[in-house]
Amino acid sequence: MNLAAASGPVIPNFGQGSACERTNGWFCTDWLHAHWGDTLQPALVQHVELSAVAIGVGFVLASALALAGFRFRLLDPPIGFFADFLYTIPSLALFQLLVPLTGLTVTTVEIALVSYTLLILYRNMIAGLRAVPPEALEAARGSGLTRLQTFARVEVPLALPAIMAGLRIATVSTVSIATVAAFVIPQGLGRPIFIALDQGVFKTEILAAGLLVIALALFADGLLVLAQRTLTPWTRSA
Amino acid sequence: MPESAAEVVFDRATKLYPGRSEPAVDSLSLTVPAGEICVLVGPSGSGKTTALKLVNRLIYLTGGEIRIDGTKIYDLDVTDLRRSIGYVIQQVGLFPHMTVAANVGTVPRLLGWPRQRIRARTAELLDLVGLHAAEDGPRYPSQLSGGQRQRVGLARALAANPPLMLMDEPFGAIDPIVRARLQDEFLRLQQELRKTVLFVTHDIDEAIKIGDRIAIFRQGGTLAQYDTPESILRRPADDFVAEFVGADRALKALALHTLGELELGPPRDGPRAAADTNLRDALALLLDEHADVIAVTDAGGTVIGSATRDDLLR
């Protein structure tokens, strides 16, 4: 005999879950205990991987673009426009656009995530490099630093605060957007959220995954703040 | 004095910017003897800073040549040339991300000195310019006052013991009291170091105080007069120079000498002034006191002679 109400929400493990789960309570800790290992933890690890790869690749690409846009000023407007353009495509739309090309793969997800980091990283890198005080550059030239030495020893270090600021924004937004990856591949913290939505809005799972996304973003941001303090000691002492 | 100072020769040096009909520096010829301070002074737009930057090739020379100790500057590698010339600018241009010590060690690092030697040299220089190596060395430029920053800038320029220093309005952005002190300390340093110095300023009083020789530039980048401060004040070459040095040039010339340099009369009563007082201040004292004669004292305050108004103005 199936006693399940035909109209009520379909809760996972219905019939054997706790009272909290059966009534779809706000935050069922016993569900968390039971499903941390098979649901949340793997999703969290995947989420970290998806985000880290996107930020890493985005950083390398943006660095190359910034190098070009800084060295050859004529390239800056087209690169900026391209990055702007990518940034303005809604993430869901971008995933959908890429699927026919790259399929339901990690590649699709990473291309989209990287696209969103480019604008923030590129703009901050260029702004940081351009903001180097002209008198420091004149002193560098006058002291006999070569063009390359000036770039490596003066311009890049002085652009670091702006670069790190860009990296922080890009990291937080990537961690957030990576949730949408679950539309394409069954990975990341978006996955449990979609499943929970599918199963009649199971609140505990949505809340838990959502909170993990937020916690991950804040944690990564905190790490970057620490890195910035270590890398730019002069900004602390003014 | 090999190594410690170099002769600089401008030989019809000319800078013509592309698209301009008038050169910024027009066929400039002048010789700065080794170990002397040559001040380039003139109104803005007269090409004095351009002339300075031609020497370390921050600005490309378009005509004539410049020689340092007989070597044409375009025969040298540009980075070698710049590393052998100390460069000080008004905005100082310290590297904000480097400590004071690292800033001072910039050129020695480029030259590949061993770390130990750089550290010792940095400490020596910071003490030389009146800072404390142990205390100020680890600080960042943002933690220093304007005067301290310019001292660090000077130490950085001196680090590799260059035979030539280029200084572009180095004290221009510093308040008058600190500026006067820095000028005095710079002159004291120069007594010891005996570098060849090219020093740009728009302030004729600074030029008179600092320069062994003064090159006065006029609009169009030509040299109006190149001579000692005394000659420029007493025998300005033309109306432009006379006007530029000011209507009080006779008074400025008085300030170049002290009571001790006069042939003093026998000790007499009068307002007292020490022998190292300059003649301008001595004259002011006479006018203040409505006196005709000054009692000149030695450092200990003993009257050693006298000077009349006529003596001062002779």
Interface residues (C-beta under 8 A of the other chain):
Chain A: P133 E135 A136 L137 E138 A139 A140 R141 G142 S143 G144 L145 T146 Q149 V154 P157 L158 L160 T232 P233 W234 S237 A238
Chain B: N56 L58 V78 T79 D80 L81 R82 R83 I85 Y87 I89 Q91 V92 G93 L94 F95 P96 H97 M98 T106 V107 L110 R139 Y140 S142 Q143 G153 R156 L166
